[in-house]
Amino acid sequence: MTRRSACPAPADSPEPVGRLHELPAGPDTVRVGVIDTAAPPVLTVDPGDEVALSTWGHWGNRVTPATVMEDFPALRASFPDALGPHSLTGPIHVRGARPGDTLVVDVLALAPAAHGFNLVVAQPRGRGVLRDRFPAGTIRHFELDRDSMTTTLGGKVSVPLKPFLGIMGVAPAEDGARSTVEPGPFGGNMDLSELVVGSRLRLPVFRDGAGFYCGDGHAVQGDGEVNQTAIETGMDHVRLRFTVEPGARLRTPRAETETHFISLGFGTTLEDAAQDAVDDLVTWLSEEGLDPEEAYSLCSIAADVRVTQMVNNIVGVHAVIEKLTRRP
């Protein structure tokens, strides 16, 4: 296997560019803590259009460098209808997207805000993997240097930034409002750190117009997101391109970089999520021309199965493999 592929590079592919729309984060374009299929769109676009938008940080952008742990009960209380902390820009209606189609989202630009934080949530709300060892919780603030794309931890460790959106998703199939915390076939709070500039995300569409939303900006995050948060931040600038693949009928989200295919799986256990991710990767490789048994063998030979996140009630796993190169 090499890094050459029959597939075009995701975000810089020579596709026609449609209209550019502006969607700044604000009270009329952001919802806190809820994914609601009944929410009206804040923007309507055509396939091929691009959107330049911004996102807020958690709890309506109210976490500041002065925020301390004792402030969080009041922050939560200020959003009584919220079922999670995330601030979501959207939904965006994509004309022509129908149930059974695939919404394709190319990530063209990401610029984080100047401030970020990492939060160990105090018990009994904490879901970090060491929640019993660190029950009191703590918050650490970070100044994000957008020129060097680095930050420091306690003045001791330099940390390179690798910004991405922890949440990108579409309206779920089920009616009603749901928490922003748990991901699913619709995407949502996937926390996939590979969704940086240059990546492409494919999401199954369940409702007319798709109902795309995004938020939960991360300046950088390790796979697993083990203490429950990354460096959480708003995004001052995000640029996305939307296209529609009719009738693709994906079962679960798929991501793509210039060099790799990434299939996502979700479940109540890591084993269930891994089965979900590998099963879809076998299907994907079969669509690329392998028979299923060959694809299953190749996954065992060449794919990496990684923990996306294990702190959002529904856990995530992604299976990653280099794109196929055909022999002459």
C-alpha positions, 0 to 999 in steps of 0.5 A: 500500500502507498499513499497514492489513490484513485480517489481525489484529495478531499478538500482541495479537489477541483469541484465547482465552488458555488456561492459563499455564505456568512453565518456568524455565531450569535443568539439567533444562530446558536442553540445550547445543549440540544439537537432538535429536529423541529428547529428551523434552519438558520441558513439555506444553501445549495449543493456546492456552496460554501459557508464561512461561520463561527462557533461559540464555546461551551455554555453559550460562550460564557466560559472565560479565562476567569471562570472557576469550578464554582461557576459551573452550577450557575452556568448550567442553570442559565440554560434550563432547557440544555441537555448538554454543554455544547453550543451549536451553530445551525441548522443549515438546510441543504437544498436537494438533500433527501433521506437516503442521500449522503451529505458531504462536508469538506473542511476548508479552514479552521481558526480557533479562538484565543482562549481554551480550557480543559475541564475535569468534571466533578463527581457525580457528573464526571465521565472521565476514565479516572473519575474516581481518582480525580473526583473534585474536578478542575479547570485549566485555562490555555492561551492559544497562540494562533501564530505559532499554533501552540499553547503551553501546559502550566508553563512546562510543556509546549502543545501543538494545536490541531484544531477540529470541530468535535461536533458535526452532524445532521438531524437524527431520524428520531423526532424531538430534542436530544442531548448534544452529548451522545453521538450516533449514525447522524454524527454529532459529538463524534470527537474525531480528531482527524477532522482537520483542515483538508478532511472530508466527512460523509454523513447519512441524511435522515431528513429533507435538507439534512439539517447540518449543525456544528460546534464543540471546537477543539484546539487539540485532543488526544484519541479517547478524550480521556478526562472528558474534554479536550482544549475546548474553544470557540472557532473564530473562523470555519469554512465548509463546503457542502455537496450531496451524493444521491442515494448513497445510503450510508449506515454510519459516518465516514471520514477521508483525508488525502491519504486515509479512509476512516470509518466510525462506529458507536456503541455502549461498549468499545467492542460494539463500537469497534465492530460497527467501525470495522464492519463499515470499513469492510463494506467501504473497501468492498465498494472500492472493488475488493470482495468482503473476505479480502476486505476483512483480511486487509483490515486485519493486515493494514487497518488501525482500530482507534478509540475516538472517545470513551466519555460520552455515554455512547463510545466511539471507535474509528478504523483507519486504513491507507487508501488503496493503490491498484496494481498495474 
